[in-house]
């Protein structure tokens, strides 16, 4: 038996007692739901759970009240797949969803681009190629807005240039204003990293490791038999690709569905913002979500596409977003596990949650965490599975309190719901390898069908 600390025992008993109170007074939820967003001092929160079976009622009835309570604001909505309400609390009150907003960003990306979309990085030159020496006499241009472009992709481009016979560039490396690498908003710094990574004599140890790991992971031993290298003699500049430049090759990213899996597992803010930029930015995505889902405008108001800052979403609106995401994935014969973290299995934000043997793999969800904003905000949005094989959808949002306590409470509530239906049961899931492993590179001399340099959004250097 695992020995719990006293405060943990008190906390669990307190939450169980509040659940019992809800069972006794089912009308409490409506009375607790305020008409406006709460801004007053923290208040005690509890979740109402509809009585599923007598064993749970007997268990709660045997639990004595305790003085420990969870302080803060809380919104909860739990539903069956067919839309029946299992639990609700303040479902129409606006909360800060933090990084759970990335679900909306992902939804619109899937609707806009499709699961198989690949972001293209173009490699151009305005010079001539001297085949005997392997030298381009002119500049090398790089353009594109791939949110997942990393060290290994730069080495891949060097390898493909070598395949074309290119070993040296006499001129400068010119990167387009929209180009980024390794999650760095600065085009210049990204260009400098690209410059060094192309050249094996300047390539960093992390870049070499990234290249070796990825090629090994995908079983490409041929690429590892040589050391790709292209030396650029000039400097790094940030400019748009000149009209006189000709396309040498086109490097394609992983599929969008694989990019989203990495983005959501690690809750990568850069990738979310970058992805949103390709859809017109924050306001554009907000309008698209409201219009496509028919949401009241006051139930979905965002200031970022990553969840940073002050955003406002009701649990009910978030449930609609999550359902729409599930539907979009289903159209493409995919499930939420194809893009979202599976708790206790996938690396990232849910790696250390629901790790008990019986719980591992029984929750698929997106977290949200803001330590200071709104006095501390935390969210958990996703789906759970019970021993009977039933899948329930849930939204839990907390703010104005301890983020650590909020997380503990979220986990406990999910487990309580599972236990009320016999316990947890894992989803059928085969773990993904979270490397950007499906990047592809093509070389050609025409590019009419690809957009290499979409509308750029200027960001300040970090």
C-alpha positions as CSV (number, residue, x, y, z in Angstrom):
1,X,0.0,0.0,0.0
2,X,1.3,3.5,-0.9
3,X,1.5,5.7,2.1
4,X,0.1,9.2,1.4
5,X,1.1,12.4,3.2
6,X,-1.5,13.8,5.6
7,X,-2.4,16.8,3.5
8,X,-3.0,14.5,0.5
9,X,-5.4,12.4,2.4
10,X,-7.3,15.4,3.6
11,X,-7.4,16.9,0.1
12,X,-8.8,13.7,-1.4
13,X,-11.4,13.3,1.4
14,X,-12.4,17.0,1.0
15,X,-13.0,16.6,-2.7
16,X,-14.9,13.3,-2.2
17,X,-17.1,15.1,0.3
18,X,-18.0,17.9,-2.1
19,X,-18.9,15.3,-4.6
20,X,-21.3,13.8,-2.1
21,X,-22.8,17.2,-1.5
22,X,-23.5,17.4,-5.2
23,X,-25.1,14.1,-5.4
24,X,-27.5,15.2,-2.6
25,X,-28.2,18.6,-4.1
26,X,-28.2,18.2,-7.9
27,X,-29.6,21.7,-8.4
28,X,-26.5,23.3,-6.9
29,X,-24.7,23.8,-10.2
30,X,-27.3,26.2,-11.7
31,X,-27.2,28.3,-8.5
32,X,-23.4,28.5,-8.6
33,X,-23.1,29.7,-12.2
34,X,-22.6,33.4,-12.2
35,X,-24.0,35.6,-15.0
36,X,-20.6,37.3,-15.5
37,X,-17.0,36.4,-15.4
38,X,-15.8,36.2,-11.8
39,X,-13.2,38.6,-10.7
40,X,-13.7,38.6,-7.0
41,X,-11.4,36.9,-4.4
42,X,-10.9,33.1,-4.7
43,X,-13.8,30.9,-3.7
44,X,-14.1,27.2,-2.9
45,X,-14.6,25.0,-6.0
46,X,-16.0,21.5,-6.4
47,X,-17.2,19.5,-9.4
48,X,-20.7,18.0,-9.6
49,X,-20.8,14.4,-10.9
50,X,-24.1,12.8,-11.9
51,X,-24.6,9.6,-9.9
52,X,-23.7,6.7,-12.2
53,X,-24.1,3.8,-9.8
54,X,-24.8,3.0,-6.1
55,X,-21.2,1.9,-5.2
56,X,-19.9,5.4,-5.7
57,X,-22.7,6.9,-3.6
58,X,-21.9,4.4,-0.8
59,X,-18.2,5.2,-0.9
60,X,-18.8,9.0,-0.7
61,X,-21.5,8.6,2.0
62,X,-18.9,6.8,4.2
63,X,-16.4,9.7,3.7
64,X,-16.3,12.2,6.7
65,X,-16.1,15.9,5.9
66,X,-12.7,17.6,6.2
67,X,-11.7,21.3,6.4
68,X,-9.3,21.3,3.5
69,X,-10.7,22.9,0.3
70,X,-9.5,23.9,-3.1
71,X,-9.4,27.7,-3.5
72,X,-9.9,29.4,-6.9
73,X,-12.4,29.5,-9.7
74,X,-13.3,26.3,-11.6
75,X,-15.3,25.4,-14.6
76,X,-16.1,21.8,-15.6
77,X,-18.0,20.1,-18.3
78,X,-18.1,16.3,-18.8
79,X,-20.2,14.7,-21.6
80,X,-20.8,11.4,-23.2
81,X,-20.0,11.0,-26.9
82,X,-23.6,11.5,-27.8
83,X,-23.7,14.8,-25.9
84,X,-25.4,13.8,-22.6
85,X,-24.1,15.8,-19.6
86,X,-22.2,13.8,-16.9
87,X,-20.8,16.7,-14.9
88,X,-21.1,20.5,-15.0
89,X,-19.9,23.5,-13.1
90,X,-19.8,27.1,-14.4
91,X,-19.8,25.8,-18.0
92,X,-20.8,29.2,-19.4
93,X,-18.4,31.3,-17.4
94,X,-15.3,32.5,-19.2
95,X,-11.9,31.2,-18.1
96,X,-8.4,31.5,-19.3
97,X,-7.7,28.2,-21.1
98,X,-3.9,28.8,-21.3
99,X,-2.3,26.4,-23.8
100,X,-5.5,24.5,-24.3
101,X,-6.2,27.2,-26.9
102,X,-3.7,25.2,-29.1
103,X,-6.6,22.8,-29.8
104,X,-8.4,25.6,-31.6
105,X,-5.3,26.5,-33.5
106,X,-4.8,22.9,-34.5
107,X,-8.4,22.5,-35.6
108,X,-8.2,25.5,-37.9
109,X,-4.8,24.3,-39.3
110,X,-6.4,20.9,-40.2
111,X,-9.4,22.6,-41.8
112,X,-7.2,25.1,-43.7
113,X,-4.4,22.8,-44.9
114,X,-5.4,19.2,-44.4
115,X,-3.5,16.4,-42.6
116,X,-1.0,15.8,-45.4
117,X,0.1,19.4,-45.9
118,X,3.9,19.9,-45.9
119,X,5.5,23.3,-45.4
120,X,8.0,24.1,-48.2
121,X,11.5,25.6,-47.8
122,X,12.8,26.9,-51.1
123,X,16.6,27.0,-52.0
124,X,17.4,29.4,-54.7
125,X,20.4,31.1,-56.4
126,X,21.0,34.1,-58.6
127,X,24.3,32.7,-59.8
128,X,25.8,30.2,-62.1
129,X,27.0,26.7,-61.4
130,X,30.6,25.8,-62.1
131,X,30.3,22.0,-62.2
132,X,34.1,21.1,-62.2
133,X,34.6,23.0,-59.0
134,X,31.2,22.4,-57.5
135,X,30.8,26.1,-56.9
136,X,27.8,28.4,-57.3
137,X,29.1,31.8,-58.3
138,X,26.5,34.0,-56.7
139,X,24.2,34.0,-53.7
140,X,22.2,31.2,-52.1
141,X,18.7,32.2,-51.0
142,X,16.5,30.4,-48.4
143,X,12.7,31.1,-48.1
144,X,9.8,29.5,-46.3
145,X,7.7,29.5,-43.1
146,X,8.1,25.9,-41.8
147,X,7.3,25.9,-38.1
148,X,9.3,22.7,-37.6
149,X,12.5,23.6,-39.4
150,X,15.5,22.3,-37.3
151,X,19.2,21.4,-37.5
152,X,18.5,18.1,-39.2
153,X,16.6,19.7,-42.0
154,X,19.5,22.1,-42.7
155,X,21.9,19.2,-42.9
156,X,19.4,17.4,-45.3
157,X,19.5,20.4,-47.5
158,X,23.3,20.3,-47.5
159,X,23.2,16.7,-48.5
160,X,20.8,17.3,-51.3
161,X,22.9,20.2,-52.6
162,X,25.9,17.9,-52.5
163,X,23.8,15.4,-54.6
164,X,23.4,18.2,-57.2
165,X,27.2,18.6,-57.1
166,X,27.2,21.8,-55.1
167,X,29.9,22.1,-52.5
168,X,30.7,25.9,-52.3
169,X,28.8,29.2,-52.6
170,X,31.0,32.2,-53.5
171,X,28.4,34.8,-52.5
172,X,26.2,35.4,-49.5
173,X,23.5,33.3,-47.7
174,X,20.3,35.4,-48.0
175,X,17.4,34.3,-45.9
176,X,13.9,35.6,-46.5
177,X,12.3,37.7,-43.6
178,X,9.8,34.9,-42.8
179,X,12.5,32.1,-42.4
180,X,12.9,30.7,-38.9
181,X,15.0,27.8,-37.5
182,X,15.1,26.0,-34.2
183,X,12.1,28.0,-32.8
184,X,13.9,31.3,-33.2
185,X,11.8,34.3,-34.3
186,X,14.8,36.2,-35.6
187,X,15.4,35.6,-39.3
188,X,19.0,36.8,-38.9
189,X,19.8,34.4,-36.1
190,X,18.0,31.6,-37.9
191,X,20.1,32.4,-41.0
192,X,23.3,32.3,-38.9
193,X,22.4,28.9,-37.5
194,X,21.6,27.7,-41.0
195,X,24.9,29.1,-42.3
196,X,26.9,27.2,-39.7
197,X,24.9,24.0,-40.1
198,X,25.4,23.8,-43.8
199,X,29.1,23.7,-43.4
200,X,30.5,20.6,-41.7
201,X,33.5,22.6,-40.4
202,X,31.2,25.0,-38.6
203,X,28.4,22.6,-37.6
204,X,27.7,22.4,-33.9
205,X,27.6,19.1,-31.9
206,X,23.9,19.4,-31.3
207,X,23.3,19.8,-35.0
208,X,25.3,16.7,-35.8
209,X,23.5,14.7,-33.0
210,X,20.1,15.8,-34.4
211,X,21.0,14.7,-37.9
212,X,22.4,11.4,-36.7
213,X,19.5,10.6,-34.4
214,X,16.8,11.4,-37.1
215,X,18.5,9.4,-39.9
216,X,19.0,6.5,-37.5
217,X,15.4,6.7,-36.4
218,X,14.1,6.5,-39.9
219,X,16.5,3.8,-40.9
220,X,18.4,5.9,-43.5
221,X,21.9,4.5,-43.0
222,X,22.9,5.7,-46.5
223,X,22.8,9.3,-45.6
224,X,25.1,8.7,-42.6
225,X,27.9,7.2,-44.8
226,X,29.0,10.7,-45.9
227,X,29.3,14.1,-44.1
228,X,27.1,16.6,-46.0
229,X,28.7,20.0,-46.3
230,X,28.2,23.3,-48.2
231,X,30.5,26.2,-47.5
232,X,29.2,29.7,-48.0
233,X,32.0,32.2,-48.5
234,X,30.0,35.4,-48.0
235,X,27.9,36.7,-45.1
236,X,24.4,36.2,-43.9
237,X,21.8,38.7,-45.0
238,X,18.0,39.0,-44.6
239,X,16.2,40.0,-47.8
240,X,13.4,38.8,-50.0
241,X,14.3,36.4,-52.8
242,X,15.2,38.4,-55.9
243,X,13.1,38.0,-59.0
244,X,16.3,36.9,-60.9
245,X,16.8,33.9,-58.5
246,X,16.1,30.4,-59.8
247,X,14.9,27.6,-57.7
248,X,17.4,24.9,-57.0
249,X,15.4,22.6,-54.8
250,X,12.4,22.4,-52.5
251,X,12.6,20.9,-49.0
252,X,9.3,19.7,-47.6
253,X,8.5,19.3,-43.9
254,X,6.8,16.5,-42.1
255,X,3.1,16.2,-42.6
256,X,0.9,18.6,-40.7
257,X,-0.5,15.8,-38.6
258,X,3.0,14.8,-37.4
259,X,3.8,18.4,-36.7
260,X,0.7,18.8,-34.6
261,X,1.6,15.7,-32.6
262,X,4.9,17.3,-31.6
263,X,3.3,20.7,-31.1
264,X,0.6,19.4,-28.7
265,X,2.7,16.9,-26.8
266,X,5.3,19.5,-25.9
267,X,2.9,22.4,-26.0
268,X,5.3,24.4,-28.2
269,X,4.3,28.0,-28.2
270,X,6.6,29.0,-31.1
271,X,5.1,26.3,-33.4
272,X,1.5,27.3,-32.5
273,X,2.1,31.0,-33.1
274,X,4.0,30.3,-36.3
275,X,1.3,28.0,-37.6
276,X,-1.3,30.6,-36.8
277,X,0.6,33.2,-38.8
278,X,0.2,31.1,-41.9
279,X,-3.6,31.3,-41.4
280,X,-3.7,35.1,-41.1
281,X,-2.8,35.6,-37.4
282,X,-4.8,35.7,-34.1
283,X,-7.8,37.7,-35.2
284,X,-8.3,35.7,-38.4
285,X,-8.2,32.4,-36.5
286,X,-10.6,33.7,-33.8
287,X,-13.0,34.8,-36.5
288,X,-12.7,31.4,-38.3
289,X,-13.4,29.4,-35.1
290,X,-16.4,31.6,-34.2
291,X,-17.9,31.4,-37.7
292,X,-17.2,27.7,-38.4
293,X,-18.6,26.5,-35.0
294,X,-21.3,29.1,-34.5
295,X,-19.9,30.3,-31.2
296,X,-21.1,33.4,-29.4
297,X,-18.3,36.0,-29.9
298,X,-18.1,36.6,-26.1
299,X,-17.4,32.9,-25.4
300,X,-14.2,32.8,-27.5
301,X,-11.9,35.8,-27.3
302,X,-8.2,35.2,-27.8
303,X,-5.0,37.3,-27.8
304,X,-2.6,34.6,-28.9
305,X,-2.7,31.3,-30.7
306,X,-0.4,29.6,-28.2
307,X,-2.4,30.4,-25.1
308,X,0.0,33.0,-23.7
309,X,-1.5,36.1,-22.2
310,X,-5.2,36.8,-21.5
311,X,-7.6,34.6,-23.4
312,X,-11.2,33.9,-22.6
313,X,-13.1,30.7,-23.4
314,X,-16.1,29.1,-21.7
315,X,-15.9,25.4,-20.9
316,X,-19.0,24.9,-23.2
317,X,-17.2,26.6,-26.1
318,X,-14.1,24.6,-25.5
319,X,-16.1,21.4,-25.6
320,X,-17.4,22.4,-29.0
321,X,-13.9,23.0,-30.2
322,X,-12.7,19.7,-29.0
323,X,-15.7,17.9,-30.6
324,X,-15.0,19.7,-33.9
325,X,-11.4,18.6,-33.7
326,X,-12.4,15.0,-33.1
327,X,-14.8,15.2,-36.1
328,X,-12.1,16.7,-38.3
329,X,-9.7,13.9,-37.4
330,X,-12.4,11.2,-37.9
331,X,-13.0,12.5,-41.5
332,X,-9.4,11.6,-42.2
333,X,-9.6,8.2,-40.3
334,X,-7.5,9.6,-37.5
335,X,-8.1,9.8,-33.7
336,X,-7.2,12.4,-31.1
337,X,-4.2,10.2,-30.2
338,X,-2.7,11.0,-33.6
339,X,-2.1,14.6,-32.6
340,X,-2.6,14.8,-28.8
341,X,-0.5,13.5,-25.9
342,X,-1.6,10.2,-24.4
343,X,-1.1,10.5,-20.6
344,X,1.7,8.4,-19.0
345,X,3.0,7.2,-22.4
346,X,3.9,10.1,-24.7
347,X,6.8,12.5,-23.7
348,X,5.9,16.1,-22.9
349,X,3.2,17.7,-20.7
350,X,1.3,14.5,-19.8
351,X,4.4,12.3,-19.4
352,X,4.2,12.3,-15.6
353,X,0.4,12.4,-15.1
354,X,-1.9,9.4,-14.9
355,X,1.1,7.1,-14.6
356,X,-0.3,4.4,-12.4
357,X,-0.4,1.1,-14.3
358,X,-4.2,1.1,-14.4
359,X,-4.4,4.7,-15.6
360,X,-1.6,4.8,-18.2
361,X,-3.0,5.4,-21.6
362,X,-6.6,6.0,-20.4
363,X,-6.5,9.8,-20.8
364,X,-5.8,11.8,-24.0
365,X,-5.7,15.5,-23.3
366,X,-4.2,18.9,-23.8
367,X,-2.9,20.8,-20.8
368,X,-2.8,24.5,-20.2
369,X,-0.6,26.3,-17.6
370,X,0.0,30.0,-16.8
371,X,1.8,30.6,-13.5
372,X,1.1,34.3,-13.1
373,X,-1.6,35.4,-15.6
374,X,-5.1,35.6,-14.0
375,X,-3.5,34.7,-10.7
376,X,-2.6,31.3,-12.0
377,X,-4.5,29.4,-14.7
378,X,-4.6,25.7,-15.5
379,X,-6.7,23.6,-17.8
380,X,-7.1,20.0,-18.9
381,X,-9.2,19.2,-22.0
382,X,-9.6,15.9,-23.6
383,X,-11.2,12.4,-23.3
384,X,-11.0,9.6,-20.8
385,X,-11.9,5.9,-21.1
386,X,-13.5,3.7,-18.5
387,X,-13.3,0.0,-17.8
388,X,-16.5,-0.7,-19.7
389,X,-14.9,0.9,-22.8
390,X,-17.0,4.1,-22.6
391,X,-15.3,7.3,-23.7
392,X,-16.2,10.6,-22.0
393,X,-15.2,14.0,-23.1
394,X,-14.1,16.6,-20.5
395,X,-13.1,20.2,-20.0
396,X,-11.7,21.4,-16.7
397,X,-10.5,25.0,-16.2
398,X,-9.2,26.6,-13.1
399,X,-7.7,30.0,-12.3
400,X,-6.8,32.3,-9.4
401,X,-5.0,29.8,-7.3
402,X,-2.2,27.3,-7.1
403,X,-1.4,25.7,-10.5
404,X,0.0,22.7,-8.7
405,X,-3.1,22.2,-6.7
406,X,-5.2,22.7,-9.8
407,X,-3.4,19.9,-11.6
408,X,-3.8,17.6,-8.7
409,X,-7.5,18.4,-8.5
410,X,-7.9,17.8,-12.3
411,X,-6.3,14.4,-12.1
412,X,-8.3,13.5,-9.1
413,X,-11.6,14.5,-10.7
414,X,-10.8,12.5,-13.9
415,X,-9.9,9.4,-11.8
416,X,-13.1,9.9,-9.7
417,X,-15.2,9.8,-12.8
418,X,-13.4,6.7,-14.1
419,X,-13.7,5.0,-10.8
420,X,-17.5,5.8,-10.7
421,X,-17.7,3.7,-13.9
422,X,-15.6,0.8,-12.8
423,X,-12.2,2.3,-13.2
424,X,-9.9,3.4,-16.1
425,X,-9.1,1.5,-19.3
426,X,-6.3,2.4,-21.8
427,X,-7.2,3.6,-25.3
428,X,-5.8,1.4,-28.1
429,X,-2.6,3.3,-28.9
430,X,0.8,2.6,-30.5
431,X,3.3,5.3,-29.4
432,X,4.5,7.7,-32.0
433,X,8.2,8.4,-32.5
434,X,8.2,12.2,-32.0
435,X,11.0,13.0,-34.4
436,X,10.3,15.3,-37.4
437,X,11.1,12.2,-39.4
438,X,9.1,12.6,-42.6
439,X,10.8,15.6,-44.1
440,X,11.3,15.3,-47.8
441,X,13.5,17.1,-50.2
442,X,12.9,17.5,-53.9
443,X,14.9,19.3,-56.5
444,X,13.5,21.0,-59.6
445,X,13.7,24.2,-61.5
446,X,10.0,25.3,-61.4
447,X,7.9,26.3,-58.5
448,X,4.6,27.5,-59.8
449,X,2.6,25.0,-57.7
450,X,4.3,25.9,-54.4
451,X,4.2,29.0,-52.2
452,X,7.7,29.4,-50.8
453,X,7.4,32.8,-49.4
454,X,3.9,33.5,-48.0
455,X,3.0,36.8,-46.5
456,X,5.5,37.6,-43.8
457,X,4.7,38.8,-40.3
458,X,7.6,40.8,-38.7
459,X,8.4,39.8,-35.2
460,X,10.9,41.5,-32.9
461,X,14.2,39.8,-32.3
462,X,14.2,37.9,-29.0
